[in-house]
């Protein structure tokens, strides 16, 4: 990058074995666990039946907006804290190491989700109920702000150069798996219990499951060493004296490009995974169970293809997949939502699959792409700051914004228009970022980073 003051000797010895295959596998599992827990929470919170229950349990009768919109507003509120979490945890991860910070974020995330399951409702404590729920969501957003950047950095710095795309795709495999676990658990409990039991106490069960998941993740993360790349930088005395200052001073242009790409990623991600289940029920009059089955079915197909796509990016590069996704949303978002307006559930599923298929092209490569945009000494912080600013602005607000615009305009095509806009915005930064497939992570993001090697990229 032109404004990067760091210089790297291209002939320097690089820790290419990353501690061995076993260490890489442990790092991948430890990192993906956090993403799994984060999206387990979204899978539970955004399930059609759950948004309606949350919106009634924690708010008085006659509160403004529908029950689902009130739940989406709580999701959006949590995202307000994410940039602050990125600013706090990200530079800390560049100073103290990836492992320590990730141990803190995973227990904060899972603990916050668990607390939601034991909070009293509005009928028990009145206005304190939504305020406490808001406070818990803000804590979760704050901790999540330090999670994703560190988890992606952990995998990228452990993975062998020629397989960074493949191993990086496991991070988003955790996303999809966590979402399916959350949504599937809600569906199973909803089918097993009566409506009154579900509204009375059954809805609490999925939230409480998050704590044991978090404890397992914490155990795994405490059993691995910090990344060889970070340890090498620490031993050589090359850590940034003030990571936050250096990040904002020298890498703000790259952060802006990251924000532009993450705009599309988050509009697609949160539209598909948090808004669409309720969209199918509230706006397309589909049964809860059918909507959940379509959602889970598409997610399962995405899980099946994400690892092969990650491997493909090691062969042809990350940018071809990212460009295909961006152009695809510009051209295919409207036809996809036109299919969803049919009365046939197969048409709905086909439209949903188009949106999900384009999304998985991005999910398969971002774990390898984003960390490689920055040098080691500011990687965690710069990634966390840019990613979470964009996520706060465009990810957490997606469901509320789209739902409100549909109510105002009466058009069920609002999600398509938003996806088309996001695709156009993301095109320029995707074109401008350098291809990093085949570039050692120790040299990625620096002014003298070599041309892509060991792949078909570039």
HELIX and SHEET records of a PDB file:
HELIX    1   1 UNK A   21  UNK A   45  1                                  25    
HELIX    2   2 UNK A   48  UNK A   57  1                                  10    
HELIX    3   3 UNK A   67  UNK A   79  1                                  13    
HELIX    4   4 UNK A   82  UNK A   96  1                                  15    
HELIX    5   5 UNK A   98  UNK A  116  1                                  19    
HELIX    6   6 UNK A  122  UNK A  125  1                                   4    
HELIX    7   7 UNK A  128  UNK A  144  1                                  17    
HELIX    8   8 UNK A  147  UNK A  158  1                                  12    
HELIX    9   9 UNK A  161  UNK A  163  5                                   3    
HELIX   10  10 UNK A  164  UNK A  192  1                                  29    
HELIX   11  11 UNK A  195  UNK A  197  1                                   3    
HELIX   12  12 UNK A  198  UNK A  202  3                                   5    
HELIX   13  13 UNK A  204  UNK A  222  1                                  19    
HELIX   14  14 UNK A  228  UNK A  235  1                                   8    
HELIX   15  15 UNK A  243  UNK A  250  1                                   8    
HELIX   16  16 UNK A  252  UNK A  270  1                                  19    
HELIX   17  17 UNK A  271  UNK A  275  3                                   5    
HELIX   18  18 UNK A  276  UNK A  282  1                                   7    
HELIX   19  19 UNK A  288  UNK A  316  1                                  29    
HELIX   20  20 UNK A  319  UNK A  340  1                                  22    
HELIX   21  21 UNK A  345  UNK A  369  1                                  25    
HELIX   22  22 UNK A  371  UNK A  373  5                                   3    
HELIX   23  23 UNK A  376  UNK A  378  5                                   3    
HELIX   24  24 UNK A  379  UNK A  390  1                                  12    
HELIX   25  25 UNK A  391  UNK A  395  3                                   5    
HELIX   26  26 UNK A  398  UNK A  409  1                                  12    
HELIX   27  27 UNK A  414  UNK A  432  1                                  19    
END                                                                             
